[in-house]
Amino acid sequence: MVAQDSEKISRSSGAIRMVLLSLVLFLAGGAGSYFYFSMGTNAVKKSSKEHASETPDYSDVSFVPIEPLLISLNDGNNQRHLRFSAQIEVPKGKEKAVEALKPRIVDTLNRYLRALKVQDLERSNSLYMLRIQVLYRVQLIVGEENASDLLIMEFVLN
């Protein structure tokens, strides 16, 4: 009988130790999480304030406009039109070089845009993909160092 009682006591004390250990670990994990996330949020707030005070300097770039293009698209039996205009971001001093190649750029854009299907332009990511493809083609013509970005100013599908 005494052996059974001591066995029950040792089991219950083992269970109590397990519960206490679990509780301590749980509290330590909670406190650690709190400090980790509270410090992380403050660091993010500080870095976002630092970045907010720094405004980007766009004085070393200029923009070369591409006149609006009206592209006829064949959609089965329906005739649809795409009105497209953009501006090419170029480094200061490179405007004349890019301007001289504008007829080639417009020709390339006409051929590329006419090859597109209406379904391609109706997708949710179509503007993003179009921007990437047009910038790639412009960079092939003028050189990657002469065209850093492309800004789509007008994109209307009728």
N, C-alpha and C positions, 0 to 999 in steps of 0.2 A: 504494500500500500504506500509506504513511504517512497519507494522507488517510482511509483506511478505519479505521485504528487510532485516529486522533484523533476520528473520528466515533463509534466504539464507546466511547471514553473519555468523550466528552461526553454520550452517551446514558446510560451507566452512572452518571456523576456526577449527571445530572439525575434518575435514578431514586433514587439515594441521597438527594439533596436532598428529593425528594418523600416518601420514607419517613421521613426525619428530621422534616420539617415535619408529617407526619401524626402521628408519635409525640408531638411537642411539643404539638400541638393536642389530642390525645387525653388527655395527662396534665393539661393545663390545664383541659380540660372536666371531668375526673374530680375534680380538686382544687376547682374551682368548685362542682360539684355537692355535694361533701362539705361544704364550708363553708355552702352555702345550706341544705341539709337539716339539718345539725347545729344551725345557728343557729335555723332555723325550729322545730325540735323543742324547743329550750330555751325559745323564746318561748312556744310553746304550753304547755309545762310550767309556766312562770311564770304565765301568764294563768289556767290552770286552777287553780293553787294560790290565786291571788288570788280567783277566783270561789268556790272551795270555802270560803274563810274567810268570805265574805259569804253569810249565810243570808237568804232572802227574808223580807220582813216581811208577814205575813198578818194583822196586827192591825187593819187597816183594812177587812177584809171579813168578812162572815158568810154563813151558808148557810141557805136556806129549803128545807126538804124537800118533795118531792112524794110523797104517799103511794103505795104500790105499786099498780100498775094490772095487772089481769088482762085481756088482750085475746084474744078468740077470732079465730082466723085460719082461713080456708077454704083448704084445700090439695087441691082436686079433691074426691075422695070422703072424704078424711081431715079430721078436725077437730083443729086444733093450737092451742096456747095460748102466749101470750107474757106473761111476768111481767116488768114493767118498773118500776123506781123510780129517782129521780134527786134531785139537790140543785142548786139554783140559787145561784151565787155572786153576792152582791149587796154593794154598798158599805155600810158601817156607817151606820145611820140610815135606810136605804131598805127595811128588812125589812117594816115595817108596810104600805107601799105595795104591795109584791110579794105579801105575804100576803093582802091584800084582793082581789087579782086572781087568787088561786089557783083558784077555781072555773072561771074562764074558761080558765086555763092547762090544767087537767085536761080540760076539754071539748075543747079544741083538740088536745091530745095523744091523747085517745081517738079523735077523728075521723082524725087523721093515721095513727096506728098501725093502725087497722082497715083503712085503705086500702092498706096494704103487702101485698105478696105474700110468701109463705114463701121463694120463690127470692131475693127481695131481702135477706132476713135471713140467708140461708145463705152469702152471699158472704164472702170473706175481709176485705173492707173495710167490711162492713155496720155495725159498731159505730161506726166513724169517721164514716161518712156519716149515720147516725142521729143522732149527737151534733150534727153541724153543722146538720141539718135541724130538730131539736128546739130547739136554741139559737136559731136564726133565728126560729122561731115564737114562742118565749117573748119574744124581744126585740121582736117586732112588738106583742105585748100590753102589756108593761111598759115598753118603751122601751129603747133600746140602752144608755143610761147607767145603767139600773137592773139589768141582768143582764150581767155580764162573762164568765161561763163557766157551763158545765153539766157536772156530774159524774154519770156514770151509775153508780149504786150496784148495780143488779141488772138483769140482762138474761138471762133464761132462756127458751129456746124448747123447748117440750115437743111 
